[in-house]
Amino acid sequence: MAIGRRKLLAGTALWVAAPAIVRAQSSSKVHVGHGFAMHGEPKYPEPPQNLDYVNINAPKGGNVRFGTQGTYDSLHPFTLKGVPAAGVTQLWETLCWHSRDEAFTVYGLIAETIEVPEDRSWAAFTLRPQAKWLDGTPITVEDVIWTLETLKAKGPPMYASYYADVLKAEKVGERKVQFTFRNHENRELPLIISELPILSSKWWASRDFDKSSLEVAMSSGAYKVDSFDVGRSVTYRRVPEWWARDLWMNRGRNNFETIRYEYYRDAEVTFEAFKAGDSDIRRENSARNWMTRYDVPAVKDGRIRRDELPNEMPQPMQGFVFNLRRDPFKDRRVREAIGLMYDFEWQNKNLSYGFYTRTRSFFGNSELEAKGLPSPEELKILEPLKGKIPDEVFTKEYNPPKTDGSGNIRPQVREAIELLKQAGWEIKDGKMTKDGKKLAFEMLLNEAGFERMALPVKQNLERIGIDMSVRTVDTSQYRRRTDDYDFDMIIDLWGQSISPGNEQRDFWGSAAADRRGGNNSMGLKDPAVDRLIELVIAAPDRESLVIRTRCLDRVLQWQQFVVPQFRSGKELVAYWNRFSRPVKAAKYAPLAFDTWWLDEAKDRALQGKQTQ
């Protein structure tokens, strides 16, 4: 389900806006309604009143400021050219809106209704007559068709992967568009096509879509660009006459008058700016910060609050990622040997105060995670792939190497040297060598804070004669190099939804490995993985989706193209105590900043404390 560009890893708080779709009522063999669920029925019947995880009486107004790291040079997020500003994608609405307390259910936003046949071979959307662009002109079927064609042809490569099975879009009524799919096996297509952000075909007709731009394209969302200082800040202002403000799913959301992102050069400055009151809300991604660096007066006297919120979404797989396009890393034994030199237990104890758990799955913290040995149902899928997938899939539960945390990794050193020996490498003059070439590579980073994780690995690798250099570059250079796969190793992550599907092609599919700027950063090309991805996409029900995803997880685990790092299972957020949020959090998005609001009483109290 999830769709998104590979992330520049940084502690940026993003304003999350999600998509939607329609309720299922049967008319012959075609379901028509206001909402549609991947499996089962939508939670919110027609006509719904409001979401369970909002405060419909939340006041409008006030300002919120986020601190983010790096820079930007574009307000056009639908091209690989340039670095887009934080939060800019919220300016364009989608056909439908995705509920954050359901696994994968969508409800009509630009679309008023959706029609889907039982075999899901096509989907039709009737647009709301009130759906308007910022200039007051209607959003049309022509806009929808143009958007699909343009994003597949010219947008970031994820769109070509995500919508590969959408054969065509055509106008079948004044306000009705129908999408025809390649076959009926891709069960997710009616929902993911509803996530399409709709762009204005008339506005773009006189402009070059391929170019980076600081001109804001015609938009349709709850916010518009109010002001910006390139690379330093961008401010969005709520649109007072937004066409969708009275729709049921928007009650209690989009409450702030302005949302501002302030850019800072690195993580340390971003953190200090928050503590100084120059930004309001901070998603914390450092256990060290969380455990040791909030011992400040503003926290002690309640001016800054800190919350730890359980997260029921699958936890991202984050780790050191090998570029399989590089010859030394094509041998799994080399990758495994290098992975043995990452002493997670020592780092977690000494650098992160024991806060984290080691990541072991690409779908961790969920029922999708592969554990133990394959079940009989899984074996029916995996056994036809014997000889094409790692043998360990059938005989061992995958778990990353584990140490005692003392820093003594002699057993790992011996095992790593043996693996490298099997791969044809040997130590000569203190260096790991093969055919006269030394085993050396570069770890490319975009944030100095990640050096704390990389440098201990570098030191351990030196013990077995491997040279790993660590290079930290600015955001623009990092973006260029990772888009072109010009790296040996990076730290990357893949966020998963509770209902995986077509995005898996962009993550691990062979066709995505050579697409510039894609999410298959490691360059994995494996027919067996491709087969498992297609089975996940074609899963007819929730039970089979879980079984097939576990199979995919097992094979990805044993490919060992990533050295897994860590996860916490919680959302960590610190904020100046001028805000309130709903009592009930969204199950799959506990922060949901778009449901927060400025609490005037708290704001006055905070200002009073600040002046004392």
Secondary structure, 3 states (H helix, E strand, C coil): CCCCCCCCCCCCCCCCCCCECCCCEEECCEEEECEEECCCCCCCCCCCCCCCCCCCCCCCCCEEEEEEECCCCECCCCCCCCCECCCHHHHCCECEEECCCCCCEEEECCEEEEEEECCCCEEEEEECCCCECCCCCECCHHHHHHHHHHHHHHCCHHHHHHCCCEEEEEEEECCEEEEEECCCCCCCHHHHHHHCECCCHHHHCCCCCCCCCCCCCCCCCCEEEEEEECCCEEEEEECCCCCCCCCHHHCCCCCCCEEEEEEECCHHHHHHHHHCCCCCEEECCCHHHHHHCCCCHHHHCCCEEEEEEECCCCECEEEEEECCCCHHHHCHHHHHHHHCCCCHHHHHHHHCCCCCEECCCCCECCCCCCCCCCCHHHHHHHHHHECCECCHHHHCCCCCCCCCCCCCCHHHHHHHHHHHHHCCCEEECCEEEECCEECEEEEEECCHHHHHHHHHHHHHHHCCCCEEEEEECCHHHHHHHHHCCCCCEEEEEECCCCCCCCHHHHHHCHHHCCCCCCCCCCCCCCHHHHHHHHHHHCCCCHHHHHHHHHHHHHHHHHHCCEEECEECCEEEEEEECCEECCCCCECCECCCHHHCEECHHHHHHHHHHHHC
